Amino acid sequence: MAIFKKYKTAMKETKFTKETDEVVMELVKNKILRHTIQLFKKGKKRLEPYASGVFAKIYDDYFIITASHVADFFEKNHNEDLHIRVNEKQYINVIGNIHYTNMEKSQGVDLAYIKLDEQMIVPLLKPYVPLETNKIRSHNNPIYAMNYCVLGYPEKNVTKENETLNTGASIYLTGASKDNVYDFYKFNKRDHIIVEMKGKGTEIETNKKSKIDIRFHGISGCGLWLLHIHKPETGRTQVDYRLVGIMTEFKNGKFFCLIANKIYLIIEALKVIEKFKFNENKVIY
């Protein structure tokens, strides 16, 4: 699965050097990409990209965390399945217990999780790596620099119909939006994280400015990742990461931005529905 586009778009790009780009992309390819699942639906001639999700393991159970408007596919299409690619030619259908918010009553919360049936686990563990709970955290203090990563599978990243089906992820490195964006689009900061986009971004591999394709459909349900970038007094730049949100929508009006629901909402749902207990650790960033 190739990576099609990698952009950085934020107010402060001075923190990023060539070394930083290399270290971040190494982390994204080896970690975040393998936590991210692409969901396919049946098309007229072959499977078609549908949405994204995050593959996670919590205690002894495995989940796909995604958006509510992704998971309600099953409610609207009783006789159809969603599929996940597990190797070049093989797909498995999604089986499990689904919980998702009622969009009409949830005040903008658009989150869901699928507790996966055990027969899915062995095939999934070959190409994917489940996210562990130590990489999930609440996040309330926005960072106005390129410390956020959005990685998902836009529907546009697909080969032509007469070619072998191949898809790819798009990666965006960006910073938090200011309060006026929340006010303008009427999102509260308690439940949402908004990250800024621009008409143009910098392609990481070429360092050239390029217009950002606004066809984001398909990234819904992917993760919003907080990157902790630091460089010891001696040694190479280091980067760590945490899942802080799930992407739900984008706006391209007065302010161009991507919107996520905070991950704490899923944690609270798991406490109530699955009776999980979580130990809170002191946050160092």
N, C-alpha and C positions, 0 to 999 in steps of 0.2 A: 504494500500500500504506500504509494509515493506521497510525499508532502509537496503540495502544489505551490503555496504562497506563504511567505513568512514576512510579516510587516512589523515595524515598530512605529508607533504614532503616539506621542505624548509631548507635554510641555517642556520636559527636561530630558534631553537626550545626552547631556554631557557626561552622565555617569557611565554610559555604554562605550566601551572601547572594542577593538577587534577581539581582544582576549575575552572580554565579557560576552560578546556575541557568541563566540565559540563555546564557552562554558555553558551558557544558557541553552544553546541549541543541543548540546550534548545531553543535558538534563532532560530537555523536552522530548528528544527522540528516544532516549533509553528508559525514561520513567513516565512522564505525563502522557505521551502518545500511547503507551501500553496500558494505561489506566482507562483510556477513552475508547468507548464502543460505538460503532456505527450501526444504526438500525435500518433495515431495508424492508420495503413493502413490495407486494406483487404488482408488477406493471403489465402493460399489454403484451410485451414480448419477452421480458426478463424482469428480474428484480430491479427496483429503483431505490436510490437513496431516499431516506425518510427523515431521520433525525439522529441525534447523538445522545450519549449517556455516559455515566462514570461507573465503572466496575469496582465494587468495594467488598471487603470482607469485614464483618463486625461480629466479634466473638466467633462462633462456628458457622455462621450463616453468610451467604453471598447475596449481593444485591446489585441491581442497576438503579442508580439514582438519576432522575431525569426531570423533565418538565411535565406538569399535569396535562397540558394540551397535546403532549406526545403520547402519554399513557392512555388517554381516553380514546385512542385509536381502537382499542379493544371493545369499548362501549359502543362505538359507532359502527364497527365492522365485526359483527359477531362471528362470521364464518371465515374470517381471514386471520392470518398470522403476521407477526413481525419476525424478521430473521436477522441473524448475526453471522458474519463471515468468520470461519475458523481456520480455513486455509485457502489456497488459491482457487479451488473449485468446490469447496464444501461449505454449506450454510446449515445452521441449526435454527429451529424456531424457538421463540421465547415462551417459556412455560414457568408459571409461578403465581404468587399472590400479589395483587396490585392494590396499592393504596394511593390515592391522589386527591388533591384539594378540589373543592367545588368552586370553580372560577367565579361564579355569580355571587358567592357568599363569602369569599376569602379575602376581600379587599386587596386584590392584586397579587396574592400569593399563588404561584403557579408551579407547584412542586409535586413530585411523585416518586415512589420507589417501588421496585418489583423485587420481592423476595423470591429468589430463583429456586426452581425445582432442582433437586440434587442431580438429576440426570444431565443437566446442562453443564455441571461444574468441570468435569474432566475435559471435555472439548474446549471449554473457554480458557482453562489454565495453560493450554499450549501456546496460544498467541498473545494472551493478555496477562497482565499482572494485577491482582486486586489491590486496591488502595487500602491500607491499614488505618486504624483509628488514630494512630499517632500523627498521621498526615492530614487530619481534618481539624479545623479550628474555627472558633468564632472570630469575627474581625469587625471592630467598630471604629477604628481610627484610620480614615482614608490616607493614602500616600499619593502625593501629587507628582509622581515620577514613574518611570517605566518599571514598576514592580508588580504588574499584573500581567498574567498570560491567559488568553482565551484560545482554546484549541478545540475545534470541532470539525464536522464534515459537511460543508455546504453541498446542497444538491447539485450545484453547477460543476463541481469537481468530479466529473464522470466522463468516461470515454464515449465515443459515438455508438449508436445502436448496433451498427454492423461490425463492431470490434468487440474483443473480449472485454467483459465488464471489469473495469478498474476504477477505483475511486481514490481520493486523497484528502488529507486534512489541510486546513488553513490555520495559521498561527498568527495571533496578533499580540504584540507587546505594547502595553499602554499604561496610562495613569488614571487616577480617580478624577471624576468630574466635580466641579464646584457646586456649592449649595444651590445656586440659581437654576441649575439644570434640574435638580429634584423639584424645585418649586414650579418651574415652568411645565414640566410633564406630570406634576402631581404624584410623585412617588415619595414615600416616607423613608428616612434613613435608618429606621429601626429594622426594616425587613428587606431593604434593597441596597445593592451596591451598583452605582452607575460608573462606567469607565468611558473615557472620551475616545472618539475617533476623529479623523480629519478627512478631508477630500483626498489628500495624498499622504502616503506613508513612505518609509524607507525600507526597501527590500534588504533583508539582512545579508544575503549572500553577495549581492552586487553593490550594496550601499548607494543605490540609485533611487531617486524619487519616482514613485509610481502611483497612479490613481488607484484608489481602493475600490474594488468591486463591491457594490452594496447588495449583491444577491447573497444574503446571509442565510436564507431559508435552508434548514438542515442542521445548523449548529445548535438549534434549540435543544436543551437538555445537557449540553456539554458543560465542562467545569470552568469556573473562574478560579485561577490559581494565583496565590500570593507568593512572589519570589523574594527570598531574603538573600541579597547579594552583598558579599563583603570580601575584603582582601586583607589577609593577615599582613603584618609588617614585613614578613618575608614569606614568599611563596605565591602560588597562583590564586587568582580570583576563585572564590567558592560561592556556590549557590545552593540554597535549600528551598523547599516548597511546601505549601499547605493548600488544601482545597478550602476555599472560603465562600463559594457561591455556585449556583447553577444558572446558566444563561437561559433567559426566557424570551427576550424580545429586543428589538433595536428601534431607534428613532433616527430619522433623517430629515428633520424639519429645521427649526431655528438652531437646534443643537444636534450634532451628529454623535450618537452614543450607543453603547450596548448596555443592556440592563440585566442584572442578575438578582435572584432571590438569595438571601443569606443562608448559609448552610445550617445555622443554628436551628432553623425551622424544621429541617429534616431530623436533627438530633432530638428535638422536643417530641416530634411525632414518634420516633423509635422508642423513646422512653414510655410513651403512653400506650402505643399499640403493641410493641414487641416486649415491653417490660424490661428493656435494657437499662443498665445502670452505667454511667460514665464517670470516670474520675477526672476532675478538672485540674490541669497542670498550669503552673504559672507561665504566662506568655512572655517570651523574651524579645519579641518583635511583632 
